[in-house]
Amino acid sequence: MMMKTAGGAITIFRLMISFLLVAITASGFVSGEKEIVLDTIGRPVEFYAPYHAYFERPGANALICRYGSIETSGFSCPQRVVLLSYGRELRMINSQVTFIPTSSDSDVVRVSTELKIRFQFPNHCEESGYWRVADSSLPIREIVLTGSKSSNDTTFTIKKSGVSYQFAFGSADKPTAIGLDSLDSGIQRLILSNDYAFDIQFVPL
């Protein structure tokens, strides 16, 4: 009688372990899935949905946008990606960014997942809107807007940085940080950088 009781206890224990493993896997701890990128209101960032990439520090609020100036010389088409501080006499042309998956079947963006970044609604400037790293023999390689969905120089990832995120260029296993280089007061272009990266958050539209 005692042996039957012991056998029943072992069976129940094994069932409990099985249920526990199923529960853990369902919660994502064993599945190996990467952390989901969240927007400023705590919802998952989705592929193809529009967002503002927002930079916030005391006295330094800014948006990532296309660069186009309104000055006496006339309007110049945006060709580069910049971080633009508020209050500048500059035009933020279609600063909405979208993320395009390279191979993921998921609807949501995850940390360190390879993707493409594109400004919505390319305009009359004959640009694709896809971010890419410019070919250059110079030490500074900036992010420009003439990429394509299929080329290798348009592959980016999103890294976690505290409660915020950072952009990085290249494959998930060998990313290069995206930093800033000052062009003018309140305007900084996005460049490849091994020394400095900046934090951003994603504001849904």
C-alpha positions in Angstrom: 0.0 0.0 0.0 2.8 2.4 0.9 4.6 1.6 -2.5 1.4 2.5 -4.4 1.2 5.8 -2.4 4.9 6.6 -3.2 4.4 5.8 -6.8 1.4 8.1 -7.0 3.4 10.9 -5.3 6.1 10.5 -7.9 3.6 10.6 -10.8 2.0 13.8 -9.3 5.5 15.4 -8.9 6.4 14.6 -12.5 3.1 16.2 -13.7 3.8 19.3 -11.6 7.2 19.6 -13.2 5.7 19.2 -16.7 3.1 21.9 -16.0 5.8 24.2 -14.6 8.0 23.8 -17.7 5.0 24.5 -20.0 4.2 27.7 -18.0 7.7 28.9 -18.1 8.0 28.3 -21.8 4.8 30.1 -22.5 6.0 33.1 -20.6 9.1 33.4 -22.8 11.8 32.5 -20.4 12.8 29.3 -22.1 11.7 30.1 -25.6 14.8 32.2 -26.2 12.8 35.1 -27.6 14.4 38.5 -27.4 12.9 41.3 -25.4 10.2 43.3 -27.0 10.9 47.0 -27.8 8.3 49.2 -26.1 7.0 52.6 -27.0 6.5 55.6 -24.6 3.2 54.3 -23.4 4.4 50.8 -22.8 3.0 49.1 -25.9 5.1 46.9 -28.2 6.7 48.7 -31.1 5.2 47.2 -34.3 6.8 46.7 -37.7 5.4 49.1 -40.4 3.8 51.4 -37.8 4.8 55.1 -37.7 6.8 56.5 -34.7 8.8 59.6 -33.8 12.2 58.7 -32.5 12.5 61.1 -29.6 15.5 62.2 -27.6 14.9 63.7 -24.2 17.4 65.2 -21.7 17.2 68.3 -19.5 17.3 71.2 -21.9 17.8 69.0 -24.9 14.5 67.7 -26.4 14.9 66.6 -30.0 13.5 64.4 -32.8 15.3 62.3 -35.4 14.2 63.6 -38.8 15.2 64.4 -42.4 17.4 67.5 -42.8 16.0 70.3 -45.0 16.5 73.9 -44.3 14.3 76.9 -45.0 16.6 79.9 -45.5 17.1 82.8 -47.9 18.9 80.5 -50.4 15.7 78.4 -50.7 14.8 74.9 -49.8 17.4 72.1 -49.9 16.3 68.5 -50.2 17.0 66.3 -47.2 19.7 63.7 -47.8 20.9 62.9 -44.3 19.4 61.8 -41.0 19.8 64.3 -38.2 18.8 64.9 -34.6 17.0 68.3 -34.6 16.4 70.3 -31.4 13.1 72.0 -30.9 12.8 75.7 -31.7 15.1 75.7 -34.8 14.0 77.5 -37.9 14.2 74.3 -39.8 11.7 72.0 -41.3 11.1 68.5 -40.0 10.1 66.8 -43.2 8.2 63.6 -42.6 10.0 62.7 -39.4 7.9 59.6 -38.9 10.0 56.4 -39.0 8.9 52.9 -39.6 10.8 49.6 -39.1 10.8 46.9 -41.7 11.8 43.3 -40.8 14.6 41.5 -42.6 13.5 38.0 -41.8 11.3 38.0 -38.7 7.8 36.6 -38.8 6.8 38.5 -35.8 4.6 41.7 -35.9 6.6 43.3 -33.1 10.1 44.7 -32.9 12.5 43.0 -30.6 15.9 44.1 -29.1 18.9 43.1 -31.3 16.7 41.9 -34.2 18.0 43.0 -37.6 15.7 45.4 -39.4 15.5 48.3 -41.9 14.6 51.9 -40.9 12.7 54.1 -43.3 11.1 57.5 -43.2 7.5 57.4 -44.3 6.3 59.1 -47.4 9.5 59.9 -49.4 9.0 63.2 -51.1 10.1 65.0 -54.3 13.8 64.7 -53.4 14.1 61.4 -55.2 15.3 59.5 -52.1 14.1 56.1 -51.0 13.7 57.0 -47.4 15.7 54.0 -46.3 18.6 54.7 -43.9 22.0 53.5 -45.0 25.6 54.2 -44.1 27.3 56.3 -46.7 30.3 55.0 -48.6 33.2 57.1 -47.6 37.0 57.0 -47.1 36.6 59.8 -44.5 36.8 59.0 -40.8 33.1 60.1 -40.4 30.5 57.9 -42.0 27.1 59.4 -41.8 23.6 58.0 -42.2 21.9 59.0 -45.4 18.5 58.4 -47.1 19.4 56.6 -50.3 19.3 53.0 -49.2 17.2 50.1 -50.3 15.4 47.2 -48.6 17.8 44.6 -50.0 21.2 46.1 -49.5 23.6 45.2 -46.6 24.4 48.8 -45.8 20.8 49.4 -44.6 20.8 46.8 -41.8 20.3 48.1 -38.3 19.4 46.9 -34.8 17.8 48.4 -31.7 19.7 48.0 -28.4 18.3 48.4 -24.9 19.8 51.2 -22.8 18.2 51.4 -19.3 14.6 52.5 -19.9 15.5 53.8 -23.4 17.0 52.4 -26.6 19.8 53.0 -29.0 20.3 52.5 -32.7 23.2 50.4 -34.0 24.4 49.5 -37.5 25.1 46.1 -38.8 24.3 42.5 -37.8 23.1 41.6 -34.4 26.3 39.8 -33.4 28.6 42.7 -34.5 26.7 46.0 -34.1 28.4 49.4 -34.4 26.9 52.2 -32.3 25.2 55.2 -33.9 26.5 58.5 -32.5 26.1 62.2 -33.3 28.2 64.8 -35.0 27.4 68.5 -34.7 26.6 70.4 -37.9 25.2 73.5 -36.4 23.6 74.8 -33.2 20.7 72.4 -32.5 21.5 70.1 -35.5 23.5 66.9 -35.2 23.9 64.3 -37.9 23.8 60.6 -37.2 27.1 58.8 -37.8 28.9 55.5 -37.1 30.6 55.8 -33.7 32.6 53.4 -31.6 32.8 55.9 -28.7 29.4 57.3 -28.2 25.7 56.3 -28.6 22.6 58.3 -27.6 19.4 57.2 -26.1 16.0 57.5 -27.8 12.4 56.5 -27.1 9.6 55.7 -29.6 6.5 57.9 -29.6 3.5 56.2 -31.3 1.5 58.3 -33.8 
